[in-house]
Amino acid sequence: MIRKLIFVHLFCAVGTVILNCHNSTEPGEAIGTVQGRIKSINDRTINTAFILLNDSLLTTATDGSYSVTSLKRGKYSLICSAPSFCDTAAIVQINGGQTTHHDFTLRKQTQSARLYGEFQDGFLWRQAMQQEPAKETWSEKQLFEGVTGATLQSMTLEYQLPQRSITLGDSTIAIADDFGQFWVSLPCGTFPFFAHCEGYVDAAAILRIQPDQRNYAIFVLERAAAESQKKPIAFDAKGSNLTPWQQLLIVRE
């Protein structure tokens, strides 16, 4: 299954992977396919793996197989990733009207690191950036530890929010706390993450979790149609609707 990733004002110091190749074809142009199987070095099938190609995410079938179709002739860079395994990259040659076969053999990942993240309300985020343009230059670490006035939390929006969760594949790996933040230990590698909150459009990103450092990601979620009808929250002169005691930095060790 191929899922298109929509990047909505996403920031990630850990690195966003976008492979620069194009698979749009002209009428009558011969197209090709690449397919194969994902396995471990001991020849065991890996049934939860991802193939990253351009802005598309391909999830492998339960038997570890994958297939990418409708590719123009040329060379393509693919990255194969799977939880608890090391990323593996490959360059494949696609020829029109032909199927190219490429298997990925993945090694076990022995390194792990923490991912720290925060949910932001898209409407309030844009207001905050207009009020204080300097915040647009903040790093993800600064956004996580600082105050934007747009954090997706009940204190900011003044109504009880449903659960805000982060998923990797089909698994929920983190739940945001009362301050709209989360942190989770993960094996290092490149993975697709999805941020969910009822009443908001899901945000997605491909993040590279790197070892020996803190990794940060800020997810900005846009309100769904019904939520956009809610009365906007007004900012004060400083661009924040939070009282001073609410503006304490939240630092996680």
Phi, psi and omega per residue, in radians:
M1 nan 2.285 3.121
I2 -1.778 2.226 3.125
R3 -2.055 2.217 3.079
K4 -1.384 2.280 3.138
L5 -1.615 2.248 3.114
I6 -1.823 2.088 -3.122
F7 -1.691 1.963 -3.098
V8 -1.950 1.684 3.126
H9 0.820 0.827 -3.080
L10 -1.635 2.332 3.068
F11 -2.059 2.398 3.083
C12 -2.687 1.971 3.124
A13 -1.152 -0.370 -3.103
V14 -1.289 -0.221 3.043
G15 1.900 2.202 3.041
T16 -1.755 2.233 -3.093
V17 -1.694 2.061 3.044
I18 -2.251 1.964 -3.115
L19 -1.491 2.193 -3.030
N20 -1.520 1.455 3.005
C21 -2.515 2.668 -3.037
H22 -2.142 2.384 -3.114
N23 -2.101 0.293 3.030
S24 -1.301 2.471 -3.061
T25 -2.120 2.676 3.078
E26 -1.517 2.669 3.111
P27 -0.968 2.303 3.112
G28 1.453 -0.098 -3.130
E29 -1.363 2.342 3.130
A30 -1.223 2.340 -3.120
I31 -2.047 2.801 -3.114
G32 -2.212 3.113 -3.090
T33 -2.392 2.551 2.962
V34 -2.127 2.346 3.141
Q35 -2.566 2.833 -3.132
G36 3.091 -2.807 -3.068
R37 -2.368 2.570 3.111
I38 -1.863 2.234 -3.133
K39 -2.543 2.880 3.081
S40 -1.547 3.023 -3.102
I41 -1.169 -0.311 3.065
N42 -1.703 0.351 3.016
D43 1.217 0.396 3.065
R44 -1.582 2.444 3.141
T45 -1.168 2.365 3.026
I46 -1.847 1.904 -3.016
N47 -1.692 0.028 3.011
T48 -2.180 1.479 -3.102
A49 -2.416 2.864 -3.069
F50 -2.318 2.487 3.003
I51 -1.967 2.144 -3.131
L52 -1.780 2.140 -3.106
L53 -2.532 1.982 -3.114
N54 0.997 -2.262 3.128
D55 -1.728 0.353 -3.112
S56 -1.962 2.542 3.081
L57 -2.057 2.121 3.119
L58 -1.851 2.125 3.075
T59 -1.646 2.315 -3.092
T60 -1.210 2.764 3.057
A61 -1.309 2.989 -3.089
T62 -1.123 -0.360 3.108
D63 -1.608 0.167 3.103
G64 1.436 0.145 -3.111
S65 -1.623 2.764 3.074
Y66 -2.520 2.792 3.100
S67 -2.713 2.191 3.085
V68 -2.024 2.130 -3.058
T69 -1.941 3.093 3.048
S70 1.031 0.756 3.124
L71 -1.776 2.372 3.065
K72 -1.242 2.810 3.091
R73 -1.076 2.395 3.116
G74 2.572 -3.089 3.119
K75 -1.692 2.427 -3.111
Y76 -2.237 2.462 3.042
S77 -1.691 2.229 3.099
L78 -2.119 2.529 3.001
I79 -2.121 2.248 3.078
C80 -1.881 2.268 3.125
S81 -2.371 2.737 3.090
A82 -2.765 2.488 3.116
P83 -0.965 2.324 3.124
S84 1.321 0.172 3.088
F85 -2.223 2.708 3.117
C86 -1.324 2.522 3.044
D87 -1.053 2.526 3.067
T88 -2.341 2.203 -3.118
A89 -1.861 2.700 3.114
A90 -2.663 2.618 3.015
I91 -1.967 2.174 -3.103
V92 -2.089 2.566 3.101
Q93 -1.702 2.163 3.115
I94 -1.840 2.255 3.082
N95 -2.000 2.409 -3.103
G96 -1.002 2.326 3.095
G97 1.343 0.133 -3.109
Q98 -2.191 2.816 3.073
T99 -1.922 2.153 3.087
T100 -1.679 2.341 -3.123
H101 -1.863 2.230 3.082
H102 -2.539 2.069 3.072
D103 -1.649 2.595 3.053
F104 -1.944 2.290 3.051
T105 -1.998 2.045 -3.021
L106 -1.830 2.484 3.063
R107 -1.670 2.657 3.115
K108 -1.108 2.454 3.087
Q109 -1.612 2.246 -3.114
T110 -1.866 -0.149 -3.117
Q111 -1.802 2.611 3.096
S112 -2.417 2.889 3.137
A113 -2.746 2.955 3.133
R114 -1.751 2.472 3.017
L115 -1.932 2.187 3.090
Y116 -1.931 2.321 -3.090
G117 -2.577 2.977 -3.089
E118 -2.610 2.544 3.070
F119 -1.650 2.387 3.087
Q120 -2.214 2.530 3.058
D121 -1.449 2.150 -3.047
G122 -1.040 -0.721 -3.127
F123 -1.117 -0.844 -3.135
L124 -1.205 -0.542 3.115
W125 -1.055 -0.818 -3.134
R126 -1.138 -0.665 3.072
Q127 -1.076 -0.760 -3.113
A128 -1.102 -0.707 -3.137
M129 -1.174 -0.581 3.098
Q130 -1.236 -0.685 -3.134
Q131 -1.224 -0.697 -3.109
E132 -2.343 1.420 -3.092
P133 -0.976 -0.446 -3.119
A134 -1.069 -0.434 -3.126
K135 -1.154 -0.373 3.124
E136 -1.148 -0.335 3.135
T137 -1.655 -0.047 3.140
W138 -1.133 2.521 3.035
S139 -1.325 2.936 3.117
E140 -1.108 -0.601 3.092
K141 -1.113 -0.763 3.123
Q142 -1.127 -0.684 3.122
L143 -1.144 -0.693 -3.130
F144 -1.172 -0.735 -3.057
E145 -1.555 -0.292 -3.092
G146 -1.712 -2.833 -3.109
V147 -2.156 2.061 3.101
T148 -1.701 -0.397 -3.030
G149 1.400 0.114 -3.105
A150 -2.203 0.122 -3.101
T151 -1.017 2.393 -3.109
L152 -1.379 1.446 -3.128
Q153 -2.515 2.732 -3.096
S154 -1.082 -0.605 -3.122
M155 -1.078 -0.635 -3.129
T156 -1.378 -0.806 -3.026
L157 -1.504 -0.224 3.062
E158 1.146 0.494 2.930
Y159 -2.650 2.743 -3.042
Q160 -1.212 2.167 -3.122
L161 -1.627 2.576 3.029
P162 -1.298 3.132 -3.111
Q163 -1.073 2.392 3.049
R164 -1.946 2.129 -2.998
S165 -2.275 2.753 3.060
I166 -2.058 2.279 3.107
T167 -2.086 2.598 3.023
L168 -2.138 1.946 -2.993
G169 1.160 -2.204 3.123
D170 -1.755 0.123 -3.064
S171 -1.876 2.332 3.021
T172 -1.395 2.138 -3.058
I173 -1.924 -0.259 -3.117
A174 -2.743 2.555 3.050
I175 -2.124 2.290 -3.139
A176 -1.204 2.592 3.105
D177 -1.478 -2.966 -3.100
D178 -1.124 -0.291 -3.129
F179 -1.724 0.175 3.115
G180 1.326 0.288 -3.106
Q181 -1.988 2.763 3.069
F182 -2.557 2.785 3.013
W183 -2.637 2.475 -3.037
V184 -2.664 2.503 3.054
S185 -1.538 2.340 -3.071
L186 -2.429 2.670 2.971
P187 -1.167 2.560 -3.139
C188 -1.190 2.597 -3.130
G189 2.644 -3.123 -3.117
T190 -1.891 2.078 -3.016
F191 -2.410 2.706 3.025
P192 -1.544 2.271 3.121
F193 -2.068 2.499 3.123
F194 -2.200 2.298 3.123
A195 -1.819 2.268 -3.057
H196 -2.188 2.491 2.965
C197 -2.758 2.221 -3.140
E198 -0.995 2.328 -3.106
G199 1.624 -0.017 -3.140
Y200 -2.266 2.698 3.051
V201 -1.368 2.329 3.140
D202 -1.003 2.500 3.014
A203 -1.928 2.586 -3.079
A204 -2.438 2.673 3.102
A205 -2.789 2.664 3.002
I206 -1.777 2.052 -3.065
L207 -2.060 2.482 3.046
R208 -1.764 1.970 3.114
I209 -1.467 2.018 -3.053
Q210 -1.820 2.552 -3.084
P211 -1.341 2.859 3.002
D212 1.034 0.556 3.080
Q213 -2.863 2.846 3.013
R214 -1.447 2.323 3.102
N215 -1.869 2.420 -3.071
Y216 -2.207 2.578 3.055
A217 -2.592 2.379 3.087
I218 -2.013 2.109 3.138
F219 -1.796 2.090 3.113
V220 -1.824 1.981 -3.079
L221 -1.772 2.359 3.097
E222 -1.557 2.478 3.141
R223 -1.183 2.457 3.028
A224 -1.238 2.948 -3.022
A225 -0.933 -0.794 -3.099
A226 -1.143 -0.680 -3.111
E227 -1.212 -0.525 -3.090
S228 -1.192 -0.251 3.125
Q229 -1.444 -0.174 3.110
K230 -1.131 2.605 3.137
K231 -1.118 2.196 3.139
P232 -1.057 2.597 3.099
I233 -1.531 2.214 -3.090
A234 -1.384 2.484 3.063
F235 -1.624 2.667 3.031
D236 -1.457 -3.006 -3.038
A237 -1.074 -0.423 -3.115
K238 -1.579 0.033 3.104
G239 1.451 0.225 3.128
S240 -2.337 2.471 3.097
N241 -1.775 0.255 -3.128
L242 -1.669 2.499 3.048
T243 -1.339 2.782 -3.055
P244 -0.929 -0.715 -3.098
W245 -1.204 -0.340 3.109
Q246 -1.465 -0.185 -3.052
Q247 -1.640 0.213 3.081
L248 -1.091 2.435 3.111
L249 -1.178 2.481 3.110
I250 -1.901 1.904 -3.083
V251 -2.029 2.203 3.129
R252 -1.860 2.380 3.071
E253 -1.803 nan nan
